[in-house]
Amino acid sequence: MQTILGSGGAIGTHLATELYKFTTNIRLVSRHPKAVNSTDQLMAIDLTSRNHIFKAVEGSEIVYVTIGFPYRTKIWEKLWPSFIHNVINACKFYKARLVFFDNMYMYGDKYMSRMTEETPIEPCCKKGKVRAKVAEKVTREFEKAEIDVLIARAPDFLALHNGVLAQTIYANLKKGKKAICLASDSHKRNVILPSIAAKATALLGNTPDAYNQVWHLPSSHEALTGKEWTELFASELNCKPKHQTISPFMISILGLFAPVMKEFKEMMYQYTQDYFFDSSKFENRFQFKHVSVTEAVKIMITEDQLPK
């Protein structure tokens, strides 16, 4: 049994598809799970409950954590530490391997230009501090050797509903509006498609010698500026590449009126400099071949146009 905790959303759904290449024995766990494959086992439970987490993990060989709690610092501070503590203990009790899908918030603002698995954990924002504590709990298990565990870490998604780049540039161009470049239109940034992130995570989970270490998931080799991303999306949409830049100060002002922008304000350091997520370790180990950013954009647009 391979179990996904937090089976909905951008990663969970793609991951279920990818795991089906390895096994037909898949359990999808969330408040309202939906089958992806014909043989999926569905478990509707509350993953903030210790007892429910143990119930979800029972009988699992591999457990994947892809849950995404609401994007609010106070909620993260309240839920993440106890959640990961309970998941780790449940995996130990039932002797299950653990694959933790992570982001890069724990890396500090000094390291954005090239992030690797060796980048120091020096968070410079509140959400980053939460993610650092969670990652520390997971990596602590590497040395204990009581269970096999790995971290699969990803950068920003190239996805309309879960990626800032697509929401600020693609979504606006699609509506006939100007694309929005956060902080600057001249800093380079690379990204990852959720489908590729899921494919790589499934591969890691089913590779025994990949455990007890951190892996950066295979991200685009090409890092484009906000202006270049706008031109690429506009080319695919057959529209003019009009854009405007919103300064960090304006984000602060918008945060006074929009709760989401208030929560996002502390992440602006990621947009005031070049951002490159290096995944050479994974690429070299698995001989992974990238799609171009042009092809990645085509894939994202195609997925966006599929019936919901």
BALOBA-1460 file (C-alpha; in Angstrom, 3 decimals):
// residues 308
<rec num="1" residu="m" x="0.000" y="0.000" z="0.000"/>
<rec num="2" residu="q" x="1.283" y="3.454" z="-0.964"/>
<rec num="3" residu="t" x="-0.608" y="6.241" z="0.819"/>
<rec num="4" residu="i" x="-0.911" y="9.931" z="-0.034"/>
<rec num="5" residu="l" x="-1.727" y="12.221" z="2.890"/>
<rec num="6" residu="g" x="-3.352" y="15.262" z="1.298"/>
<rec num="7" residu="s" x="-4.376" y="13.576" z="-1.929"/>
<rec num="8" residu="g" x="-6.084" y="16.518" z="-3.612"/>
<rec num="9" residu="g" x="-4.471" y="19.567" z="-5.127"/>
<rec num="10" residu="a" x="-1.758" y="20.043" z="-7.713"/>
<rec num="11" residu="i" x="0.703" y="17.467" z="-6.409"/>
<rec num="12" residu="g" x="-1.536" y="14.840" z="-4.808"/>
<rec num="13" residu="t" x="-3.605" y="14.239" z="-7.926"/>
<rec num="14" residu="h" x="-0.599" y="13.984" z="-10.250"/>
<rec num="15" residu="l" x="1.201" y="11.794" z="-7.712"/>
<rec num="16" residu="a" x="-1.661" y="9.290" z="-7.661"/>
<rec num="17" residu="t" x="-1.351" y="9.001" z="-11.440"/>
<rec num="18" residu="e" x="2.398" y="8.439" z="-11.244"/>
<rec num="19" residu="l" x="2.238" y="5.912" z="-8.405"/>
<rec num="20" residu="y" x="-0.098" y="3.779" z="-10.497"/>
<rec num="21" residu="k" x="2.948" y="2.976" z="-12.645"/>
<rec num="22" residu="f" x="4.466" y="1.248" z="-9.603"/>
<rec num="23" residu="t" x="1.423" y="-0.238" z="-7.845"/>
<rec num="24" residu="t" x="-2.352" y="-0.535" z="-8.050"/>
<rec num="25" residu="n" x="-2.547" y="-0.506" z="-4.257"/>
<rec num="26" residu="i" x="-2.930" y="3.226" z="-3.549"/>
<rec num="27" residu="r" x="-4.738" y="4.939" z="-0.686"/>
<rec num="28" residu="l" x="-5.859" y="8.558" z="-1.092"/>
<rec num="29" residu="v" x="-6.387" y="10.445" z="2.157"/>
<rec num="30" residu="s" x="-7.981" y="13.860" z="2.667"/>
<rec num="31" residu="r" x="-11.208" y="15.397" z="3.932"/>
<rec num="32" residu="h" x="-12.903" y="14.754" z="0.601"/>
<rec num="33" residu="p" x="-10.751" y="12.372" z="-1.462"/>
<rec num="34" residu="k" x="-11.563" y="11.694" z="-5.095"/>
<rec num="35" residu="a" x="-10.414" y="8.644" z="-7.021"/>
<rec num="36" residu="v" x="-7.768" y="9.191" z="-9.685"/>
<rec num="37" residu="n" x="-7.249" y="5.545" z="-10.655"/>
<rec num="38" residu="s" x="-9.930" y="2.855" z="-10.821"/>
<rec num="39" residu="t" x="-8.391" y="0.862" z="-7.954"/>
<rec num="40" residu="d" x="-7.764" y="3.749" z="-5.531"/>
<rec num="41" residu="q" x="-8.821" y="3.272" z="-1.918"/>
<rec num="42" residu="l" x="-10.400" y="6.434" z="-0.516"/>
<rec num="43" residu="m" x="-10.180" y="7.487" z="3.122"/>
<rec num="44" residu="a" x="-12.024" y="10.639" z="4.207"/>
<rec num="45" residu="i" x="-10.526" y="11.824" z="7.497"/>
<rec num="46" residu="d" x="-9.217" y="14.868" z="9.361"/>
<rec num="47" residu="l" x="-5.424" y="14.958" z="9.075"/>
<rec num="48" residu="t" x="-5.101" y="17.327" z="12.025"/>
<rec num="49" residu="s" x="-6.169" y="14.434" z="14.275"/>
<rec num="50" residu="r" x="-3.487" y="12.096" z="15.670"/>
<rec num="51" residu="n" x="-5.834" y="9.121" z="15.722"/>
<rec num="52" residu="h" x="-6.920" y="9.748" z="12.145"/>
<rec num="53" residu="i" x="-3.309" y="10.021" z="10.984"/>
<rec num="54" residu="f" x="-2.483" y="6.657" z="12.562"/>
<rec num="55" residu="k" x="-5.552" y="5.147" z="10.892"/>
<rec num="56" residu="a" x="-4.449" y="6.537" z="7.526"/>
<rec num="57" residu="v" x="-0.895" y="5.211" z="7.843"/>
<rec num="58" residu="e" x="-1.856" y="1.735" z="9.075"/>
<rec num="59" residu="g" x="-0.976" y="-0.920" z="6.521"/>
<rec num="60" residu="s" x="1.117" y="1.446" z="4.383"/>
<rec num="61" residu="e" x="4.489" y="0.558" z="2.932"/>
<rec num="62" residu="i" x="5.215" y="4.110" z="1.766"/>
<rec num="63" residu="v" x="3.545" y="7.326" z="2.974"/>
<rec num="64" residu="y" x="3.695" y="10.527" z="0.929"/>
<rec num="65" residu="v" x="2.989" y="13.878" z="2.613"/>
<rec num="66" residu="t" x="1.599" y="16.352" z="0.076"/>
<rec num="67" residu="i" x="-0.906" y="18.164" z="2.280"/>
<rec num="68" residu="g" x="-1.167" y="21.926" z="1.986"/>
<rec num="69" residu="f" x="-2.595" y="23.792" z="4.966"/>
<rec num="70" residu="p" x="-4.238" y="27.209" z="4.370"/>
<rec num="71" residu="y" x="-1.666" y="29.888" z="3.467"/>
<rec num="72" residu="r" x="-1.693" y="31.693" z="6.784"/>
<rec num="73" residu="t" x="1.273" y="31.905" z="9.155"/>
<rec num="74" residu="k" x="-0.793" y="31.387" z="12.310"/>
<rec num="75" residu="i" x="-2.380" y="28.245" z="10.877"/>
<rec num="76" residu="w" x="1.009" y="26.904" z="9.800"/>
<rec num="77" residu="e" x="2.476" y="27.577" z="13.260"/>
<rec num="78" residu="k" x="-0.427" y="25.766" z="14.872"/>
<rec num="79" residu="l" x="-0.836" y="22.751" z="12.586"/>
<rec num="80" residu="w" x="2.459" y="21.835" z="10.911"/>
<rec num="81" residu="p" x="4.578" y="20.845" z="13.965"/>
<rec num="82" residu="s" x="1.984" y="18.520" z="15.496"/>
<rec num="83" residu="f" x="1.021" y="17.098" z="12.103"/>
<rec num="84" residu="i" x="4.543" y="16.070" z="11.121"/>
<rec num="85" residu="h" x="5.221" y="14.767" z="14.634"/>
<rec num="86" residu="n" x="2.202" y="12.488" z="14.408"/>
<rec num="87" residu="v" x="3.027" y="11.348" z="10.870"/>
<rec num="88" residu="i" x="6.586" y="10.406" z="11.839"/>
<rec num="89" residu="n" x="5.382" y="8.484" z="14.890"/>
<rec num="90" residu="a" x="2.710" y="6.705" z="12.861"/>
<rec num="91" residu="c" x="5.294" y="5.675" z="10.256"/>
<rec num="92" residu="k" x="7.549" y="4.356" z="13.006"/>
<rec num="93" residu="f" x="4.704" y="2.412" z="14.606"/>
<rec num="94" residu="y" x="3.651" y="0.784" z="11.331"/>
<rec num="95" residu="k" x="7.193" y="0.606" z="9.891"/>
<rec num="96" residu="a" x="6.326" y="2.657" z="6.810"/>
<rec num="97" residu="r" x="8.726" y="4.676" z="4.666"/>
<rec num="98" residu="l" x="8.071" y="8.420" z="4.587"/>
<rec num="99" residu="v" x="8.357" y="10.775" z="1.602"/>
<rec num="100" residu="f" x="7.934" y="14.410" z="2.601"/>
<rec num="101" residu="f" x="7.082" y="16.835" z="-0.210"/>
<rec num="102" residu="d" x="8.644" y="20.150" z="0.780"/>
<rec num="103" residu="n" x="9.119" y="23.691" z="-0.513"/>
<rec num="104" residu="m" x="12.145" y="26.012" z="-0.382"/>
<rec num="105" residu="y" x="10.953" y="28.594" z="2.134"/>
<rec num="106" residu="m" x="13.591" y="27.586" z="4.698"/>
<rec num="107" residu="y" x="16.403" y="28.909" z="2.510"/>
<rec num="108" residu="g" x="17.387" y="32.472" z="3.330"/>
<rec num="109" residu="d" x="17.399" y="35.518" z="1.091"/>
<rec num="110" residu="k" x="21.181" y="35.253" z="0.654"/>
<rec num="111" residu="y" x="20.923" y="32.024" z="-1.309"/>
<rec num="112" residu="m" x="18.201" y="32.605" z="-3.912"/>
<rec num="113" residu="s" x="20.568" y="32.809" z="-6.889"/>
<rec num="114" residu="r" x="21.542" y="29.131" z="-6.550"/>
<rec num="115" residu="m" x="19.806" y="26.786" z="-4.148"/>
<rec num="116" residu="t" x="21.104" y="23.234" z="-3.754"/>
<rec num="117" residu="e" x="20.541" y="20.446" z="-1.229"/>
<rec num="118" residu="e" x="23.546" y="21.849" z="0.660"/>
<rec num="119" residu="t" x="22.154" y="25.371" z="0.969"/>
<rec num="120" residu="p" x="22.088" y="26.468" z="4.640"/>
<rec num="121" residu="i" x="18.754" y="26.488" z="6.428"/>
<rec num="122" residu="e" x="18.514" y="30.160" z="7.377"/>
<rec num="123" residu="p" x="14.877" y="31.272" z="6.997"/>
<rec num="124" residu="c" x="14.213" y="34.997" z="6.780"/>
<rec num="125" residu="c" x="10.407" y="34.925" z="7.050"/>
<rec num="126" residu="k" x="7.839" y="33.500" z="9.446"/>
<rec num="127" residu="k" x="6.550" y="30.834" z="7.075"/>
<rec num="128" residu="g" x="10.135" y="29.864" z="6.325"/>
<rec num="129" residu="k" x="10.798" y="29.370" z="10.037"/>
<rec num="130" residu="v" x="7.830" y="27.014" z="10.276"/>
<rec num="131" residu="r" x="9.019" y="25.013" z="7.268"/>
<rec num="132" residu="a" x="12.558" y="24.900" z="8.700"/>
<rec num="133" residu="k" x="11.291" y="23.371" z="11.948"/>
<rec num="134" residu="v" x="9.255" y="20.806" z="10.048"/>
<rec num="135" residu="a" x="12.178" y="19.888" z="7.776"/>
<rec num="136" residu="e" x="14.431" y="19.603" z="10.831"/>
<rec num="137" residu="k" x="12.049" y="17.082" z="12.401"/>
<rec num="138" residu="v" x="12.196" y="15.021" z="9.224"/>
<rec num="139" residu="t" x="15.973" y="15.189" z="8.682"/>
<rec num="140" residu="r" x="16.536" y="14.267" z="12.327"/>
<rec num="141" residu="e" x="15.208" y="10.849" z="11.378"/>
<rec num="142" residu="f" x="18.059" y="10.338" z="8.885"/>
<rec num="143" residu="e" x="20.500" y="9.622" z="11.707"/>
<rec num="144" residu="k" x="18.077" y="7.785" z="13.999"/>
<rec num="145" residu="a" x="17.568" y="5.155" z="11.290"/>
<rec num="146" residu="e" x="14.298" y="3.978" z="12.852"/>
<rec num="147" residu="i" x="12.471" y="4.497" z="9.544"/>
<rec num="148" residu="d" x="13.459" y="5.357" z="6.002"/>
<rec num="149" residu="v" x="12.542" y="8.950" z="5.156"/>
<rec num="150" residu="l" x="13.374" y="11.422" z="2.400"/>
<rec num="151" residu="i" x="12.615" y="15.027" z="1.523"/>
<rec num="152" residu="a" x="11.530" y="15.892" z="-2.023"/>
<rec num="153" residu="r" x="11.865" y="19.669" z="-2.285"/>
<rec num="154" residu="a" x="10.376" y="21.876" z="-5.005"/>
<rec num="155" residu="p" x="10.488" y="25.543" z="-6.078"/>
<rec num="156" residu="d" x="7.519" y="27.619" z="-7.280"/>
<rec num="157" residu="f" x="5.030" y="25.712" z="-9.443"/>
<rec num="158" residu="l" x="4.208" y="26.532" z="-13.035"/>
<rec num="159" residu="a" x="0.493" y="26.057" z="-12.412"/>
<rec num="160" residu="l" x="-2.450" y="28.414" z="-12.544"/>
<rec num="161" residu="h" x="-3.959" y="27.537" z="-9.178"/>
<rec num="162" residu="n" x="-0.770" y="26.975" z="-7.212"/>
<rec num="163" residu="g" x="1.913" y="29.071" z="-8.876"/>
<rec num="164" residu="v" x="2.498" y="32.790" z="-8.439"/>
<rec num="165" residu="l" x="4.084" y="33.185" z="-11.865"/>
<rec num="166" residu="a" x="1.059" y="31.791" z="-13.699"/>
<rec num="167" residu="q" x="-1.397" y="33.705" z="-11.527"/>
<rec num="168" residu="t" x="0.281" y="37.071" z="-12.022"/>
<rec num="169" residu="i" x="1.323" y="36.757" z="-15.667"/>
<rec num="170" residu="y" x="-0.619" y="34.066" z="-17.532"/>
<rec num="171" residu="a" x="-3.982" y="34.603" z="-15.822"/>
<rec num="172" residu="n" x="-3.911" y="38.336" z="-16.497"/>
<rec num="173" residu="l" x="-2.864" y="38.005" z="-20.134"/>
<rec num="174" residu="k" x="-5.608" y="35.422" z="-20.624"/>
<rec num="175" residu="k" x="-8.157" y="37.995" z="-19.402"/>
<rec num="176" residu="g" x="-6.810" y="40.682" z="-21.719"/>
<rec num="177" residu="k" x="-5.095" y="42.523" z="-18.866"/>
<rec num="178" residu="k" x="-1.481" y="43.507" z="-18.326"/>
<rec num="179" residu="a" x="0.759" y="40.850" z="-16.817"/>
<rec num="180" residu="i" x="2.074" y="41.686" z="-13.357"/>
<rec num="181" residu="c" x="5.751" y="41.307" z="-12.539"/>
<rec num="182" residu="l" x="6.388" y="41.300" z="-8.803"/>
<rec num="183" residu="a" x="9.159" y="43.641" z="-7.617"/>
<rec num="184" residu="s" x="11.045" y="43.565" z="-10.930"/>
<rec num="185" residu="d" x="10.759" y="42.423" z="-14.542"/>
<rec num="186" residu="s" x="14.503" y="41.841" z="-14.872"/>
<rec num="187" residu="h" x="15.279" y="39.127" z="-12.304"/>
<rec num="188" residu="k" x="15.488" y="35.557" z="-13.543"/>
<rec num="189" residu="r" x="13.402" y="32.729" z="-12.089"/>
<rec num="190" residu="n" x="13.011" y="29.016" z="-12.754"/>
<rec num="191" residu="v" x="10.030" y="26.832" z="-11.872"/>
<rec num="192" residu="i" x="8.669" y="23.277" z="-11.922"/>
<rec num="193" residu="l" x="5.567" y="21.714" z="-13.441"/>
<rec num="194" residu="p" x="3.453" y="19.876" z="-10.814"/>
<rec num="195" residu="s" x="3.238" y="16.842" z="-13.108"/>
<rec num="196" residu="i" x="7.031" y="16.620" z="-13.292"/>
<rec num="197" residu="a" x="7.363" y="17.194" z="-9.543"/>
<rec num="198" residu="a" x="4.924" y="14.324" z="-8.941"/>
<rec num="199" residu="k" x="6.689" y="12.031" z="-11.403"/>
<rec num="200" residu="a" x="10.016" y="12.639" z="-9.679"/>
<rec num="201" residu="t" x="8.506" y="12.187" z="-6.201"/>
<rec num="202" residu="a" x="6.990" y="8.833" z="-7.169"/>
<rec num="203" residu="l" x="10.328" y="7.716" z="-8.580"/>
<rec num="204" residu="l" x="12.158" y="8.726" z="-5.388"/>
<rec num="205" residu="g" x="9.625" y="6.970" z="-3.183"/>
<rec num="206" residu="n" x="10.094" y="3.742" z="-5.107"/>
<rec num="207" residu="t" x="13.901" y="3.897" z="-5.146"/>
<rec num="208" residu="p" x="15.225" y="2.276" z="-1.922"/>
<rec num="209" residu="d" x="18.649" y="3.956" z="-1.983"/>
<rec num="210" residu="a" x="17.092" y="7.429" z="-2.377"/>
<rec num="211" residu="y" x="16.030" y="7.535" z="1.280"/>
<rec num="212" residu="n" x="17.611" y="9.363" z="4.226"/>
<rec num="213" residu="q" x="18.606" y="12.395" z="2.182"/>
<rec num="214" residu="v" x="17.215" y="15.582" z="0.628"/>
<rec num="215" residu="w" x="16.442" y="15.810" z="-3.090"/>
<rec num="216" residu="h" x="15.713" y="18.879" z="-5.201"/>
<rec num="217" residu="l" x="13.060" y="17.933" z="-7.732"/>
<rec num="218" residu="p" x="13.914" y="18.499" z="-11.435"/>
<rec num="219" residu="s" x="13.248" y="22.156" z="-12.194"/>
<rec num="220" residu="s" x="13.601" y="24.060" z="-15.450"/>
<rec num="221" residu="h" x="17.168" y="24.655" z="-16.612"/>
<rec num="222" residu="e" x="16.065" y="27.923" z="-18.155"/>
<rec num="223" residu="a" x="15.467" y="30.804" z="-15.768"/>
<rec num="224" residu="l" x="13.605" y="33.709" z="-17.348"/>
<rec num="225" residu="t" x="13.016" y="37.300" z="-16.277"/>
<rec num="226" residu="g" x="9.495" y="38.538" z="-15.649"/>
<rec num="227" residu="k" x="9.609" y="40.287" z="-19.014"/>
<rec num="228" residu="e" x="10.707" y="37.073" z="-20.750"/>
<rec num="229" residu="w" x="8.023" y="34.976" z="-19.028"/>
<rec num="230" residu="t" x="5.463" y="37.552" z="-20.151"/>
<rec num="231" residu="e" x="6.694" y="37.338" z="-23.747"/>
<rec num="232" residu="l" x="6.610" y="33.533" z="-23.663"/>
<rec num="233" residu="f" x="3.055" y="33.345" z="-22.314"/>
<rec num="234" residu="a" x="1.902" y="36.081" z="-24.694"/>
<rec num="235" residu="s" x="3.365" y="34.184" z="-27.637"/>
<rec num="236" residu="e" x="1.394" y="31.057" z="-26.688"/>
<rec num="237" residu="l" x="-1.778" y="33.080" z="-26.143"/>
<rec num="238" residu="n" x="-1.249" y="35.088" z="-29.322"/>
<rec num="239" residu="c" x="-1.556" y="38.437" z="-27.544"/>
<rec num="240" residu="k" x="0.641" y="41.455" z="-26.893"/>
<rec num="241" residu="p" x="3.186" y="41.033" z="-24.054"/>
<rec num="242" residu="k" x="2.030" y="43.989" z="-21.990"/>
<rec num="243" residu="h" x="3.126" y="44.040" z="-18.358"/>
<rec num="244" residu="q" x="3.545" y="46.248" z="-15.335"/>
<rec num="245" residu="t" x="5.767" y="45.953" z="-12.294"/>
<rec num="246" residu="i" x="4.415" y="46.153" z="-8.756"/>
<rec num="247" residu="s" x="6.901" y="47.247" z="-6.113"/>
<rec num="248" residu="p" x="7.277" y="45.618" z="-2.669"/>
<rec num="249" residu="f" x="5.848" y="48.849" z="-1.226"/>
<rec num="250" residu="m" x="2.673" y="48.434" z="-3.286"/>
<rec num="251" residu="i" x="2.371" y="44.828" z="-2.083"/>
<rec num="252" residu="s" x="2.472" y="46.183" z="1.477"/>
<rec num="253" residu="i" x="-0.318" y="48.628" z="0.671"/>
<rec num="254" residu="l" x="-2.429" y="45.912" z="-0.967"/>
<rec num="255" residu="g" x="-1.878" y="43.783" z="2.117"/>
<rec num="256" residu="l" x="-3.877" y="46.291" z="4.135"/>
<rec num="257" residu="f" x="-6.967" y="45.405" z="2.100"/>
<rec num="258" residu="a" x="-6.369" y="41.855" z="0.849"/>
<rec num="259" residu="p" x="-5.562" y="39.099" z="3.403"/>
<rec num="260" residu="v" x="-3.806" y="36.959" z="0.776"/>
<rec num="261" residu="m" x="-1.441" y="39.786" z="-0.169"/>
<rec num="262" residu="k" x="-0.778" y="40.477" z="3.488"/>
<rec num="263" residu="e" x="0.321" y="36.856" z="3.900"/>
<rec num="264" residu="f" x="2.411" y="37.005" z="0.726"/>
<rec num="265" residu="k" x="4.216" y="40.237" z="1.602"/>
<rec num="266" residu="e" x="6.977" y="38.517" z="3.562"/>
<rec num="267" residu="m" x="7.842" y="36.363" z="0.515"/>
<rec num="268" residu="m" x="8.775" y="39.329" z="-1.676"/>
<rec num="269" residu="y" x="12.503" y="38.756" z="-1.076"/>
<rec num="270" residu="q" x="12.169" y="35.914" z="-3.596"/>
<rec num="271" residu="y" x="11.285" y="38.431" z="-6.326"/>
<rec num="272" residu="t" x="13.863" y="41.142" z="-5.700"/>
<rec num="273" residu="q" x="16.779" y="39.034" z="-6.974"/>
<rec num="274" residu="d" x="17.556" y="36.125" z="-9.292"/>
<rec num="275" residu="y" x="16.026" y="32.818" z="-8.200"/>
<rec num="276" residu="f" x="17.498" y="29.499" z="-9.365"/>
<rec num="277" residu="f" x="16.607" y="26.132" z="-7.873"/>
<rec num="278" residu="d" x="19.395" y="23.678" z="-8.760"/>
<rec num="279" residu="s" x="18.296" y="20.063" z="-9.242"/>
<rec num="280" residu="s" x="21.536" y="18.624" z="-10.628"/>
<rec num="281" residu="k" x="21.688" y="15.894" z="-7.998"/>
<rec num="282" residu="f" x="18.390" y="14.356" z="-9.131"/>
<rec num="283" residu="e" x="19.134" y="14.834" z="-12.829"/>
<rec num="284" residu="n" x="22.526" y="13.110" z="-12.548"/>
<rec num="285" residu="r" x="21.208" y="10.229" z="-10.437"/>
<rec num="286" residu="f" x="18.218" y="9.445" z="-12.649"/>
<rec num="287" residu="q" x="19.462" y="10.765" z="-16.027"/>
<rec num="288" residu="f" x="16.412" y="12.987" z="-16.155"/>
<rec num="289" residu="k" x="15.668" y="14.845" z="-19.378"/>
<rec num="290" residu="h" x="14.031" y="18.273" z="-19.083"/>
<rec num="291" residu="v" x="11.365" y="19.757" z="-21.267"/>
<rec num="292" residu="s" x="12.058" y="23.307" z="-22.413"/>
<rec num="293" residu="v" x="10.267" y="26.184" z="-20.698"/>
<rec num="294" residu="t" x="8.351" y="26.709" z="-23.952"/>
<rec num="295" residu="e" x="7.091" y="23.126" z="-23.798"/>
<rec num="296" residu="a" x="6.373" y="23.477" z="-20.071"/>
<rec num="297" residu="v" x="4.204" y="26.526" z="-20.751"/>
<rec num="298" residu="k" x="2.349" y="24.618" z="-23.490"/>
<rec num="299" residu="i" x="1.707" y="21.768" z="-21.028"/>
<rec num="300" residu="m" x="0.429" y="24.167" z="-18.350"/>
<rec num="301" residu="i" x="-1.910" y="25.921" z="-20.764"/>
<rec num="302" residu="t" x="-3.225" y="22.574" z="-22.032"/>
<rec num="303" residu="e" x="-3.885" y="21.421" z="-18.462"/>
<rec num="304" residu="d" x="-5.659" y="24.697" z="-17.708"/>
<rec num="305" residu="q" x="-7.957" y="24.178" z="-20.684"/>
<rec num="306" residu="l" x="-9.011" y="20.660" z="-19.647"/>
<rec num="307" residu="p" x="-12.574" y="20.280" z="-18.284"/>
<rec num="308" residu="k" x="-12.619" y="20.894" z="-14.545"/>
